[in-house]
Amino acid sequence: MSALDDTAERWLAEYAAMAESPLPSPAAVAKALISDLCDALETIDPAALVANCDEVELLGVHGDAEMASAWLGAVATLAGAAIKRGAKP
């Protein structure tokens, strides 16, 4: 077997392994993103964020913050209830 055949075989094996590995669930992705978001939020003051927006950006930031606040509030409520029950929701 030539070095080229060996390389091609290795690439095919790696590709096959990637195709077999499951994609993370949307819930797993959301948990990771929430953690990353919280890490990022620790480094900036909300007033500095707003001061750094122009008029159009303010509309987007406001809408995004409202939606995120409501969604994260629901997650916090459900998680808190699950903690009190000692079980998953």
N, C-alpha and C positions, 0 to 999 in steps of 0.2 A: 504494500500500500504506500502511495506517495504521500509526501507531506501535505500536498494540496487536498488529497482525499481525506486525510486525517483531519485537517482543518474544517473541511466541509462537513464531515461527520460530526465534529464537535459543535459546529454552528447549528446543525439540524437538531442535535440533542438538546441544546440550550433553548432553541425555539420551541421544541415540543414540550419542554418543561415549563416554559412561560405560558404556553397555551393551556396547560393542565392546571396551573395554579389559579385558584378562584379569585375573582375580583372582590375587594372589600365591599361589605354591604353599605348601603346609604347611611345606615345608623352609625357604623364604624367610622365612615368618612366625616359625618357630622360631629361625632365626639372629638375626633382629632382636630377639626376646624375650630370647634368651640375652645379647645385648649390653646390652640395657636392664637386665636383672637384675644383670649384673656391675657396671654403672654405679651402680645403687642400693646394691648390697652394699658398695661402697667407702665409703659414707657412714655405716655403722652397725656397731657392735661386736656380734658374736653374743651376748655376755652381756647387752647392753642389750636386744636383741630378746627373749631368753628372760625377762628380768626384767619386761618389759612385758606378759607374757601371764598370763591367769588360768589356772586348772586345766584348763578345757575347751579353751581356745586352745592350751595346751601340747600336748595330744594331737594336735590338727590340725597344729601347726607341726612336731612330731616326725615324724608320718607324711609330711607334704609334704617335709620335709628329707631323710628317708630315700629317698623315691622320686626326688627331684631328684638326690640324690647318686649313686644307682645309675645313673640315666639319663645324667647328665652324665659319669660315669665311663666309661660305654660310648662316648659320643661322643668323649671324650678319647683313649681307647684306639684307636678306629677312625681318628680324625684323625691321631694319632701314627704309626700304621702306614702310612697313606696318604702322609704326609710322607716317611717313610723310603723308601717305594717310589717316590716322585716321581710318584705318580698318584692319581687318585680311587679310593675303595674300590669 
